[in-house]
Structure formats: structure tokens, C-alpha cells
Amino acid sequence: MTSTVTAAAVSKNFGVYQDAAAREPVIITKNGRPRTMLLAYEDYLRPRRDRRVEETAELSDDDLAAVQRAEMEPGLDRLNAELLTGKHAAD
């Protein structure tokens, strides 16, 4: 699970969120949009194979179907809603 917090909150309570990031990533928002992330150093050092990126052209039909069926964790339902409405944070 990941926590989301405003940049102002992090500025006022950095130590609290630094401790929280040791347990789980903390997404920091600016103007209501994800901007940066606090991450435990051990997580940053995690083997690169866990963070690999592939082009969708390299995925099999089964893999593509699995991606299309995938849903967010219950606490992140708003992200599924954005996908359905075509609203993306990068816009």
C-alpha cells in the first residue's frame, strides 16, 4: 500500500513522513497531482529486474489480456475512474 500526502504536509512534518516511507512509499502531491515520492533506501536498491520496463509490442496476447483485466487496489479506485474517463495526471 502507498500513502499520499501534500507537499505542505511533508514540509511541516518531514520526520513523520520519512519514518512512514521506511514502511511504504509516500507519494507527495503538488496542486492535487502526484509529483514526487519518498522511498526507503532499501526499496530504491531493490534489484533492477523488479523494476524492468518492456514495450507493449514485446508482450504476448495473454499478457496484454491480463493487463486489460487488471484493476487497482480498492483504495485506488479513483485511478480506475480516471482510466475510464480518459483523464490522466500527465495531461
C-alpha positions in Angstrom: 0.0 0.0 0.0 1.1 3.5 -0.6 0.3 6.7 1.3 -0.4 10.0 -0.5 0.2 13.4 1.2 0.5 17.0 0.2 3.9 18.8 -0.2 2.8 21.2 2.5 2.1 18.4 5.0 5.6 16.9 4.3 7.2 20.2 4.7 5.6 20.6 8.2 6.2 17.0 9.3 9.1 15.7 7.3 10.3 13.3 10.0 6.9 11.7 10.3 6.7 11.0 6.5 10.4 10.0 6.4 9.5 7.3 9.0 6.4 6.3 7.0 8.5 6.0 3.9 10.6 3.4 5.7 7.5 1.2 5.9 5.8 2.1 2.5 6.3 4.5 -0.3 4.8 8.0 0.3 3.5 9.9 -2.8 3.8 13.6 -2.5 1.3 15.7 -4.3 1.5 19.3 -5.6 -1.6 21.1 -6.7 -3.5 17.8 -6.2 -1.3 15.8 -8.6 1.4 13.2 -7.8 4.8 14.9 -8.1 7.4 13.1 -6.1 7.9 10.1 -3.9 9.6 9.3 -0.6 11.0 5.8 -0.8 13.0 3.7 1.7 16.6 3.4 0.6 16.4 -0.4 0.7 13.5 -0.3 -1.8 15.5 2.0 -4.1 18.3 -0.5 -4.1 15.9 -3.4 -5.0 17.2 -5.4 -7.9 16.6 -3.8 -11.3 14.8 -6.8 -12.5 11.9 -5.9 -10.2 11.7 -2.5 -12.0 12.1 -3.6 -15.6 10.3 -1.8 -18.4 9.1 -3.5 -21.5 7.5 -2.3 -24.7 3.9 -3.5 -25.1 4.9 -4.8 -28.5 7.0 -7.4 -26.7 4.1 -8.7 -24.6 2.2 -11.8 -25.6 -1.5 -11.8 -26.3 -2.1 -13.5 -22.9 0.0 -10.8 -21.1 -1.9 -8.0 -22.8 -5.2 -9.6 -21.9 -4.1 -9.8 -18.3 -3.1 -6.1 -18.3 -6.5 -5.2 -19.7 -8.3 -7.2 -16.9 -6.2 -5.7 -14.1 -7.7 -3.4 -11.6 -6.3 -1.1 -8.9 -6.3 -2.0 -5.3 -9.6 -1.0 -3.6 -8.1 2.2 -2.1 -7.0 3.4 -5.5 -10.4 3.1 -7.3 -10.1 6.8 -8.4 -7.3 5.8 -10.7 -9.6 3.2 -12.5 -12.2 6.0 -12.8 -9.5 8.2 -14.5 -8.8 5.5 -17.0 -12.4 5.1 -17.8 -12.9 8.8 -18.3 -9.7 9.4 -20.2 -8.4 11.8 -17.5 -4.7 11.3 -16.9 -2.5 13.0 -14.3 0.1 13.7 -17.1 -2.4 15.9 -19.1 
